[in-house]
Amino acid sequence: MSRPLGPAPAPDPTGPHDPPPGSVRRARLRALRFTLPLVVGIAVEVAAFVLVADLVGVPLAVLLVLGSTLAGFAVLARAGRRSWQAAMTATREGRPPADELLDGVLVVVGAVLMIVPGLVNGLVGLLLVVGRRLVRTPVRALLVRRARRYGVPTGSWPTAGPGRRPGGGDVVQGEVVED
């Protein structure tokens, strides 16, 4: 291959530049923060499966994983509907539906964890689904504390209902007369 005659082209001033110092290192650390828990989680799931399969046998361990997945789908099908109904009931009563919605989100997360193959995921998901006082209440309190720390409003809700308006005063029935 021959090179064309003439001067070599000048480097493009708008072309790629060296990254700022430290940005590659930060990108690698961000990637590590994501991949390390993923790799550890997979290792824990494999170790748990091997341990359970050693105790009860491989066919029963596989049935446990499949059963958890099927149960997760069943819970997921019901959780959204129940959460929506609870939120609507709270709204009709003039209460903020935040607790009901957050509880519903935690049940959905538990159902998804049950669906994801794995014995540890299934167990954590089952605890989120059935452990209302034991697991969901402390997790909900932790999430609310974190939300407040980051400035997310968690307690304001305009009270509304029969005879009330969102501003808080009473509604006075009357008639508008035009002059």
Salt bridges, closest charged atoms under 4 A:
GLU93 OE1 - ARG95 NH2 2.94
GLU100 OE2 - ARG95 NH1 3.03
ASP103 OD2 - ARG132 NH1 2.77
ASP103 OD1 - ARG136 NE 2.67
ASP103 OD1 - ARG140 NH1 3.39
ASP170 OD1 - ARG164 NH1 3.28
